[in-house]
Amino acid sequence: MCQRKQLTVVLLSILIAGCHGVWTSSQNHTATAEGSTPQAVGPPAASRGVGSGAALRVSFTEAATSADARTRAPTNPDRVEFDRGRLRELPSVPTSGTRKQASTRGFATSQTSRIRLCDVAAFPCPFDGVAQDNCASCTNPPPDPNAAVGAGKIVEVVNDLIQVTNRLGAVQCGGPVTLNRLLRTTDSLTDPRIQFDNVNQRFSLSVTVSSVSASSTPAMWVATSESEDPCGSWFLYRLTFHGDAYPTGTMLDFPMLGQDTHALLISIRTCLRNKNCLDADGAIFTVFGLPKSIVYSGTHVEFNSFQVDSLTAPVINAGQPMIASSVSFFLAAVPGTGYKLYRLTNSGGPGASLTKTTISAPFSKPPRQINQPGTTATLDPSDGNILAAPYFDGTFIWFTHDGDDDGFPTVRYGAVDTRNNTVATAWAFHSGSSDDFNPSLAVGITPRGKTVYLNWAFTDTPAGTATSAVFASGDASQPIVTIAGPGTIYASGGISSQGRFGDFSSVSVDPSVSGCAFATQQYFGANGNWKTRIAPIGQCESIVNASTR
């Protein structure tokens, strides 16, 4: 029988917390870096890889009203799609059991698996976003939703589709558009990411080319809106890559997007042809920055990239408006080790350097597949990497990923103190018998303080609960504690036999409504087909009176 250790029951008002004064708590991992001086990373950047791209300019509304707005590019049969790296070593049928709680205190009562009643006249309600059960380059893909809120609009991307709504869910800009139509390309596209820059009032997105031929030059796309209006014009860049880190015929997989005040920050892994895109199969991992002064102006861009040890997430600087930092951050979670914090100087521009600090806080990747009620079909968890962009609040870098807690796939979250390279972590789970996975978070900074918003999915097989989405939020100035309670369920789903759940969700802080954020998660409908759900978190009431209704 699996047991949950050190369970802490907490109220939703203090579910998530910060770090000052708690680094030696028994619930937290505390460690100093390996050595007092960060390690420089490898040889000069130019020897690892270089990239470049010229800009085009297109209109979203024009694309949405075109005859082929929702027609996907045909698949090229001569190209090869990579195995995206499913965790084959995990058992196909998980072990079962219910956690015995170590605490003698009562466990928080689980909420019913229904979306809470919501009056749109008084409060913005959760709503279904765009979903996609097939795309040109894949079969039955999970939608991997990612959304950003800004200027009264929410822009959501899934696979090769993009849609704009207002904050109450009304579709804008003439409807959804395929990324192929928006970018005016026949490339097979996947893994788009979207974010909003609340200083320069711009949206930016990245998406990679998902199938390649043996002679293909590695490439991906980056686009930035010309203004705060996502329905207006966008600058488009098809970035191509050269050098040792980017052999011809390889795919640039799993691009992750972050930003600070000076640059768009991107991380990718180069997948070798006819190999699974996993560390053991020789994947190459790189990070780089794109100066906003260039990509926001539609000017030709050239940049150097830096090689890192494993899948590494770019960090987003929090704040309304976004705070400045002296360096750009990237963070990796490494099972068996802990965390690797990278600091990039000069936003990756001329003369830039990258240093690495290893922080010891060992954990294990998820031990098994995700269980579902009423079926032997299971879902894949992550491999313990950080898959959603962390947030920097000026002192701490907040992050989340999946791990193994007493034999259960469980969400781990925490914060790295950038002043002394230490880390504090805790677990988050819906119930004593739930499997919890696919997390993301964001940090909001207001005159009242800092708030952390955490979003994830769970199943609870003993309770008969299929895949559902849940969020929790709390004061970032309080000690980090275990989230041992149900949170708020905002999407209740069905059961699927598709096997893959997907790799991404997101949280985006509304820059115009203090204390409000939006969580985006995927789930299964009653028929087992993919759906996505967008939910307001926090103090979002004033939205119903806004002109964007």
VMD Tcl script that draws the C-alpha trace (Angstrom):
set ca {
  {0.00 0.00 0.00}
  {1.48 3.34 -1.06}
  {1.75 5.96 1.64}
  {1.81 9.74 1.44}
  {4.43 11.23 3.76}
  {4.20 14.55 5.57}
  {0.72 15.43 4.38}
  {-0.30 18.96 5.26}
  {-3.92 20.01 5.00}
  {-4.21 23.63 4.01}
  {-6.93 26.12 3.28}
  {-7.26 27.42 -0.26}
  {-6.48 30.93 0.97}
  {-2.94 29.79 1.84}
  {-2.42 27.00 -0.69}
  {0.66 28.43 -2.29}
  {3.30 30.47 -0.62}
  {6.66 32.10 -0.84}
  {10.00 31.60 0.63}
  {11.47 34.19 2.96}
  {12.63 32.73 6.23}
  {11.63 29.11 5.47}
  {14.57 27.58 3.67}
  {15.47 25.25 6.52}
  {11.94 23.93 7.06}
  {11.68 20.15 7.12}
  {9.16 20.29 4.28}
  {11.53 22.10 1.98}
  {14.63 21.03 0.11}
  {17.48 23.38 0.94}
  {20.83 23.19 -0.78}
  {23.67 25.37 -1.86}
  {25.06 25.30 -5.35}
  {27.95 23.13 -6.44}
  {30.76 25.54 -5.66}
  {30.49 29.21 -4.85}
  {31.00 30.36 -8.42}
  {28.61 29.56 -11.29}
  {30.11 27.42 -14.02}
  {30.59 28.82 -17.50}
  {28.82 26.70 -20.10}
  {31.03 25.26 -22.80}
  {32.87 26.88 -25.70}
  {31.99 30.19 -27.39}
  {28.36 30.39 -28.48}
  {29.14 30.67 -32.19}
  {30.65 27.17 -32.20}
  {27.37 25.67 -31.05}
  {24.93 27.17 -33.46}
  {23.68 30.28 -35.14}
  {20.28 31.24 -36.45}
  {18.77 33.93 -38.60}
  {15.50 34.99 -40.16}
  {13.92 37.75 -42.20}
  {10.49 39.19 -41.40}
  {7.20 39.15 -43.27}
  {4.07 41.11 -42.29}
  {0.54 39.67 -42.29}
  {-2.92 40.54 -40.93}
  {-4.69 38.11 -38.58}
  {-8.19 39.33 -39.54}
  {-7.39 39.04 -43.22}
  {-6.17 35.49 -42.68}
  {-9.29 34.60 -40.65}
  {-11.65 35.72 -43.38}
  {-9.81 33.95 -46.21}
  {-11.28 30.86 -47.87}
  {-8.55 28.58 -46.48}
  {-8.53 30.02 -42.93}
  {-9.28 26.64 -41.36}
  {-7.76 24.36 -44.01}
  {-4.59 22.63 -42.89}
  {-1.53 22.14 -45.03}
  {-1.27 18.66 -46.62}
  {1.14 16.19 -45.10}
  {4.22 15.51 -47.22}
  {4.55 11.68 -47.45}
  {8.29 11.96 -48.14}
  {8.92 13.53 -44.77}
  {9.42 11.79 -41.47}
  {7.71 12.68 -38.21}
  {9.79 11.98 -35.15}
  {8.64 9.87 -32.26}
  {8.13 12.69 -29.79}
  {9.64 10.81 -26.89}
  {6.91 8.92 -25.08}
  {8.14 7.35 -21.85}
  {8.22 3.73 -22.93}
  {9.92 2.50 -19.78}
  {6.90 3.25 -17.58}
  {4.51 0.33 -16.90}
  {1.45 0.34 -19.16}
  {-0.86 -0.51 -16.26}
  {-0.17 1.43 -13.06}
  {-0.23 0.09 -9.57}
  {-3.32 0.96 -7.57}
  {-3.99 2.01 -4.02}
  {-5.05 4.84 -1.78}
  {-2.60 6.91 0.20}
  {-2.61 6.45 3.94}
  {-2.23 9.90 5.40}
  {0.67 10.40 7.79}
  {-1.11 13.33 9.39}
  {-3.76 12.64 12.00}
  {-5.67 15.76 11.00}
  {-8.70 15.46 8.75}
  {-8.24 15.54 5.02}
  {-9.96 18.25 3.01}
  {-13.26 17.08 1.55}
  {-13.00 16.61 -2.18}
  {-15.28 18.71 -4.34}
  {-17.68 17.10 -6.76}
  {-16.27 16.78 -10.26}
  {-18.46 19.44 -11.78}
  {-17.77 22.93 -13.03}
  {-18.99 25.28 -10.33}
  {-22.13 27.28 -10.97}
  {-21.24 30.60 -12.51}
  {-23.29 33.68 -13.30}
  {-21.68 35.44 -16.22}
  {-23.49 38.64 -15.26}
  {-21.53 38.78 -12.02}
  {-18.30 36.94 -12.65}
  {-16.39 35.68 -15.72}
  {-16.98 31.93 -16.07}
  {-14.72 29.14 -17.30}
  {-15.32 28.47 -21.00}
  {-14.19 25.94 -23.58}
  {-11.40 27.13 -25.82}
  {-10.45 25.85 -29.23}
  {-9.74 22.10 -29.51}
  {-8.24 20.00 -32.22}
  {-8.34 16.24 -32.63}
  {-6.15 16.02 -35.69}
  {-3.58 18.06 -37.53}
  {-1.59 17.79 -40.71}
  {1.49 16.30 -39.10}
  {0.11 13.91 -36.48}
  {-2.58 11.39 -35.57}
  {-4.95 12.02 -32.64}
  {-2.65 14.60 -31.07}
  {-3.40 16.18 -27.71}
  {-4.07 19.90 -28.18}
  {-1.24 21.07 -25.86}
  {-3.08 24.33 -25.14}
  {-1.27 27.54 -24.39}
  {-2.97 30.91 -23.94}
  {-2.04 34.51 -23.14}
  {-4.25 37.35 -21.92}
  {-3.59 40.99 -22.77}
  {-5.42 44.14 -23.81}
  {-8.78 42.53 -23.03}
  {-8.18 39.56 -25.35}
  {-7.13 35.94 -24.85}
  {-5.08 34.32 -27.61}
  {-5.01 30.51 -27.47}
  {-2.91 28.15 -29.58}
  {-3.23 24.38 -29.99}
  {-1.07 22.31 -32.35}
  {-1.47 24.24 -35.63}
  {-4.51 26.37 -34.75}
  {-4.86 29.85 -33.18}
  {-8.01 31.56 -31.84}
  {-8.73 34.92 -30.21}
  {-11.57 35.47 -27.72}
  {-12.50 38.17 -25.26}
  {-12.20 37.32 -21.57}
  {-15.75 35.95 -21.44}
  {-15.12 33.51 -24.29}
  {-16.68 35.31 -27.27}
  {-14.65 34.51 -30.41}
  {-12.97 37.53 -32.02}
  {-11.10 38.40 -35.24}
  {-13.39 36.41 -37.53}
  {-12.78 33.03 -35.94}
  {-9.90 30.56 -35.51}
  {-7.12 30.38 -38.08}
  {-4.62 27.64 -38.84}
  {-1.08 28.67 -38.15}
  {-0.29 27.57 -41.69}
  {-2.64 30.26 -43.00}
  {-1.45 32.93 -40.59}
  {2.22 32.21 -41.30}
  {1.58 31.57 -45.00}
  {3.55 28.34 -45.02}
  {3.07 24.69 -45.96}
  {5.39 23.56 -43.16}
  {3.97 20.94 -40.82}
  {3.67 22.82 -37.53}
  {3.31 21.84 -33.88}
  {4.00 22.91 -30.28}
  {2.99 26.58 -30.53}
  {3.49 28.82 -27.48}
  {2.01 32.29 -26.90}
  {2.68 35.12 -24.43}
  {1.90 38.81 -23.89}
  {4.42 41.59 -23.24}
  {2.66 44.08 -20.94}
  {5.44 46.67 -21.30}
  {5.47 46.92 -25.09}
  {1.86 45.71 -25.50}
  {2.69 42.88 -27.91}
  {1.80 39.23 -28.28}
  {4.52 36.81 -29.39}
  {4.33 33.16 -30.42}
  {6.70 30.38 -31.38}
  {5.98 27.15 -33.26}
  {8.24 24.50 -34.71}
  {8.36 22.57 -37.98}
  {7.25 19.08 -36.98}
  {8.32 16.86 -39.86}
  {11.52 17.13 -41.85}
  {13.36 15.49 -44.71}
  {16.94 14.24 -44.61}
  {18.11 17.40 -46.40}
  {16.07 19.92 -44.38}
  {17.74 22.83 -42.62}
  {16.38 22.90 -39.03}
  {13.77 25.65 -38.71}
  {11.05 27.11 -36.53}
  {8.74 30.13 -36.64}
  {8.47 33.15 -34.35}
  {5.80 35.84 -34.76}
  {5.08 39.10 -32.91}
  {1.98 41.29 -33.11}
  {2.58 44.81 -34.37}
  {0.41 46.25 -31.59}
  {-1.69 45.14 -28.60}
  {-4.42 44.03 -31.04}
  {-3.92 40.35 -31.99}
  {-6.47 40.78 -34.78}
  {-4.14 43.23 -36.51}
  {-0.78 42.78 -38.22}
  {1.99 40.41 -37.16}
  {5.68 40.21 -38.04}
  {6.68 36.67 -39.05}
  {10.14 35.09 -38.83}
  {11.08 31.68 -40.21}
  {14.27 31.07 -38.24}
  {16.83 28.66 -39.71}
  {19.66 27.12 -37.71}
  {23.21 26.01 -38.52}
  {26.16 24.60 -36.61}
  {27.11 21.57 -34.54}
  {23.92 21.68 -32.48}
  {21.67 21.65 -35.56}
  {22.61 18.87 -38.02}
  {20.83 18.84 -41.36}
  {17.67 16.75 -41.29}
  {16.98 17.17 -37.57}
  {13.82 18.48 -35.93}
  {13.73 21.35 -33.45}
  {11.36 19.84 -30.93}
  {9.50 21.21 -27.93}
  {10.24 24.93 -28.24}
  {9.42 26.78 -25.03}
  {8.89 30.53 -24.93}
  {9.69 33.03 -22.17}
  {10.65 36.70 -21.95}
  {12.17 39.50 -19.97}
  {12.05 43.22 -20.71}
  {14.73 42.99 -23.41}
  {14.33 39.68 -25.24}
  {12.15 36.76 -26.23}
  {13.74 33.69 -24.64}
  {13.51 30.29 -26.35}
  {14.70 26.78 -25.56}
  {14.59 23.81 -27.93}
  {15.86 20.27 -28.22}
  {17.30 19.01 -31.48}
  {15.98 15.53 -32.31}
  {18.27 13.27 -34.28}
  {16.69 11.57 -37.25}
  {15.16 8.12 -36.62}
  {15.69 8.51 -32.86}
  {13.30 9.09 -30.01}
  {13.64 12.64 -28.77}
  {14.98 11.67 -25.36}
  {18.23 12.43 -23.57}
  {19.44 8.85 -23.93}
  {19.00 8.97 -27.69}
  {21.41 11.85 -28.17}
  {19.06 14.84 -28.22}
  {20.85 18.21 -28.18}
  {19.48 21.04 -26.04}
  {20.00 24.75 -26.72}
  {18.76 28.13 -25.50}
  {18.91 31.59 -27.06}
  {17.47 35.10 -26.93}
  {15.88 37.27 -29.63}
  {16.16 41.03 -28.97}
  {12.70 42.59 -28.80}
  {14.03 45.77 -30.38}
  {14.59 43.75 -33.55}
  {11.70 41.29 -33.72}
  {9.17 43.99 -32.76}
  {10.33 46.14 -35.66}
  {10.26 43.53 -38.40}
  {14.02 43.73 -38.91}
  {16.25 40.83 -40.01}
  {17.51 38.97 -36.95}
  {20.67 36.94 -36.32}
  {21.60 35.30 -33.01}
  {23.90 32.80 -31.30}
  {22.65 29.88 -29.24}
  {24.07 28.09 -26.21}
  {24.08 24.36 -25.52}
  {22.70 23.17 -22.16}
  {22.60 19.77 -20.46}
  {18.92 18.82 -20.73}
  {15.47 20.15 -21.52}
  {15.54 23.65 -20.04}
  {12.69 26.12 -19.64}
  {13.00 29.86 -20.37}
  {11.78 32.05 -17.52}
  {9.14 34.80 -17.80}
  {9.68 37.97 -15.78}
  {6.54 38.67 -13.74}
  {4.96 42.02 -12.90}
  {2.35 44.45 -14.21}
  {4.36 46.01 -15.82}
  {7.05 43.38 -16.22}
  {10.04 43.78 -13.90}
  {13.55 44.21 -15.28}
  {16.46 41.90 -14.46}
  {20.20 42.14 -15.02}
  {20.31 38.69 -16.67}
  {17.92 36.34 -18.48}
  {17.08 33.10 -16.69}
  {16.56 29.50 -17.81}
  {15.75 26.65 -15.41}
  {15.92 22.86 -15.75}
  {14.54 20.16 -13.42}
  {16.76 17.06 -13.46}
  {15.46 13.85 -11.83}
  {18.00 12.47 -9.35}
  {19.79 15.81 -9.12}
  {17.51 18.76 -8.58}
  {17.73 21.93 -10.62}
  {20.12 23.69 -12.98}
  {19.84 27.46 -13.13}
  {21.29 29.21 -16.18}
  {22.01 32.93 -16.37}
  {22.32 34.50 -19.82}
  {23.93 37.94 -20.06}
  {23.13 40.65 -22.58}
  {19.92 38.85 -23.62}
  {22.04 36.55 -25.75}
  {23.37 39.42 -27.88}
  {26.99 40.19 -28.88}
  {29.46 39.20 -26.18}
  {26.84 37.27 -24.23}
  {27.80 34.49 -21.83}
  {25.88 31.66 -20.17}
  {26.66 30.30 -16.71}
  {25.19 27.28 -14.90}
  {24.59 26.62 -11.21}
  {23.50 23.16 -10.03}
  {21.20 23.10 -7.01}
  {20.86 19.79 -5.16}
  {17.24 18.80 -4.41}
  {16.87 15.22 -5.66}
  {13.51 13.89 -6.83}
  {12.31 11.02 -9.03}
  {10.31 11.27 -12.22}
  {6.73 9.91 -12.22}
  {6.88 6.18 -11.40}
  {4.08 4.98 -13.64}
  {1.31 5.90 -16.05}
  {-1.77 7.94 -15.11}
  {-4.70 5.73 -14.11}
  {-8.29 6.31 -15.32}
  {-11.50 4.99 -13.74}
  {-13.39 2.19 -15.45}
  {-10.70 1.32 -17.98}
  {-7.23 -0.17 -18.25}
  {-6.26 2.61 -20.69}
  {-3.67 4.88 -19.10}
  {-2.23 8.29 -19.89}
  {1.41 9.27 -20.05}
  {2.82 11.68 -17.47}
  {5.88 13.80 -18.08}
  {9.44 12.65 -17.44}
  {10.00 15.09 -14.59}
  {11.17 18.04 -16.72}
  {9.81 21.57 -16.41}
  {7.38 21.88 -19.33}
  {5.76 25.26 -18.62}
  {7.67 28.53 -18.32}
  {8.72 29.45 -14.75}
  {8.19 33.00 -13.44}
  {10.74 35.36 -11.87}
  {9.28 37.72 -9.24}
  {12.42 39.79 -8.67}
  {13.93 37.41 -6.11}
  {12.51 33.93 -6.64}
  {12.01 31.84 -9.76}
  {8.76 29.90 -9.35}
  {8.41 26.59 -11.21}
  {6.36 23.40 -11.37}
  {6.76 19.91 -12.85}
  {5.71 16.32 -12.18}
  {7.47 13.80 -9.95}
  {7.09 10.69 -7.80}
  {5.50 11.10 -4.38}
  {4.98 7.75 -2.61}
  {4.39 5.94 -5.91}
  {1.92 8.46 -7.31}
  {2.53 10.85 -10.23}
  {2.31 14.15 -8.38}
  {2.81 17.85 -9.06}
  {5.92 19.39 -7.50}
  {6.21 23.16 -7.26}
  {8.60 25.54 -5.60}
  {10.93 28.50 -5.93}
  {14.63 29.07 -6.48}
  {16.16 31.92 -4.49}
  {18.41 33.68 -7.02}
  {20.31 35.46 -4.25}
  {21.92 32.31 -2.85}
  {21.00 29.55 -5.35}
  {18.84 27.55 -2.94}
  {15.45 26.00 -3.57}
  {12.30 25.22 -1.59}
  {9.73 22.73 -2.89}
  {6.46 21.06 -1.91}
  {3.88 18.69 -3.45}
  {0.44 19.52 -4.82}
  {-2.29 16.92 -5.33}
  {-6.07 16.81 -5.49}
  {-6.76 13.96 -3.09}
  {-5.17 11.04 -1.30}
  {-5.85 8.75 -4.26}
  {-5.40 11.11 -7.22}
  {-2.81 11.07 -9.99}
  {-1.78 14.67 -10.66}
  {0.01 15.91 -13.78}
  {0.51 18.52 -16.54}
  {1.05 21.55 -14.26}
  {1.77 25.20 -15.02}
  {1.90 28.39 -12.98}
  {2.24 32.16 -13.10}
  {3.05 34.94 -10.64}
  {1.11 38.18 -10.34}
  {2.55 41.27 -8.67}
  {0.19 43.97 -7.42}
  {0.39 46.73 -4.78}
  {-1.18 44.21 -2.39}
  {1.66 41.75 -2.87}
  {2.62 38.71 -4.94}
  {0.27 35.85 -5.84}
  {1.18 32.45 -7.27}
  {-1.42 30.74 -9.48}
  {-1.03 26.97 -9.96}
  {-2.94 24.91 -12.54}
  {-2.88 21.15 -13.21}
  {-4.91 18.08 -14.24}
  {-5.78 15.00 -12.20}
  {-7.62 11.71 -12.22}
  {-8.98 9.97 -9.12}
  {-9.68 6.37 -10.03}
  {-10.94 5.13 -6.63}
  {-13.35 8.08 -6.54}
  {-14.45 7.46 -10.15}
  {-13.22 10.87 -11.32}
  {-11.93 11.06 -14.89}
  {-9.49 13.68 -16.13}
  {-10.36 17.05 -14.64}
  {-8.66 20.44 -14.41}
  {-8.02 22.21 -11.11}
  {-6.36 25.38 -9.86}
  {-5.18 26.88 -6.58}
  {-3.74 30.27 -5.72}
  {-2.18 31.91 -2.71}
  {0.07 34.53 -1.17}
  {3.66 34.21 -2.39}
  {4.98 35.80 0.79}
  {3.98 32.85 2.99}
  {5.98 29.62 3.52}
  {5.80 27.02 0.77}
  {3.52 24.21 1.92}
  {2.03 21.00 0.58}
  {-1.20 21.59 -1.29}
  {-3.16 18.72 0.20}
  {-6.66 19.54 -0.89}
  {-8.99 19.68 -3.85}
  {-8.39 23.18 -5.15}
  {-11.10 24.49 -7.48}
  {-12.26 22.19 -10.26}
  {-13.02 24.12 -13.46}
  {-13.35 21.29 -15.99}
  {-14.63 17.73 -15.49}
  {-13.87 15.33 -18.28}
  {-14.45 11.86 -19.61}
  {-12.31 8.82 -20.29}
  {-10.07 8.31 -23.29}
  {-8.11 5.42 -24.76}
  {-5.77 7.72 -26.69}
  {-2.80 7.10 -24.39}
  {-1.10 10.47 -24.70}
  {-2.43 13.29 -22.58}
  {-0.15 16.03 -23.81}
  {2.67 18.10 -22.43}
  {1.47 21.63 -21.83}
  {-0.95 23.83 -19.97}
  {-0.55 27.50 -19.07}
  {-1.44 30.33 -16.70}
  {-1.43 33.97 -17.83}
  {-1.82 37.01 -15.57}
  {-4.25 39.68 -16.79}
  {-2.21 42.93 -16.96}
  {-5.28 45.17 -16.79}
  {-7.19 43.58 -13.87}
  {-5.31 43.49 -10.57}
  {-5.26 40.04 -9.00}
  {-6.76 38.18 -11.99}
  {-5.25 35.39 -14.08}
  {-6.46 32.81 -16.59}
  {-5.62 29.09 -16.49}
  {-5.71 26.95 -19.62}
  {-5.80 23.16 -19.51}
  {-6.74 20.20 -21.74}
  {-9.20 17.47 -20.83}
  {-11.43 14.81 -22.42}
  {-15.06 15.39 -23.26}
  {-17.75 12.83 -22.42}
  {-17.06 11.12 -25.77}
  {-13.33 10.87 -25.06}
  {-12.39 13.57 -27.57}
  {-10.04 16.40 -26.72}
  {-11.29 19.68 -25.31}
  {-9.58 22.71 -23.79}
  {-10.81 24.89 -20.95}
  {-9.94 28.46 -19.96}
  {-10.79 29.64 -16.44}
  {-10.44 32.92 -14.55}
  {-8.53 32.73 -11.26}
  {-8.61 35.34 -8.53}
  {-10.27 38.73 -8.49}
  {-11.67 38.96 -12.00}
  {-15.13 40.41 -11.26}
  {-14.52 43.77 -12.92}
  {-14.16 42.07 -16.31}
  {-17.93 41.73 -16.72}
  {-18.28 45.51 -16.80}
  {-15.49 46.02 -19.29}
  {-16.10 47.06 -22.86}
  {-14.63 43.74 -24.03}
  {-17.71 41.82 -22.90}
}
mol new
graphics top color blue
foreach p $ca { graphics top sphere $p radius 0.5 }
foreach p [lrange $ca 0 end-1] q [lrange $ca 1 end] { graphics top cylinder $p $q radius 0.2 }
display resetview
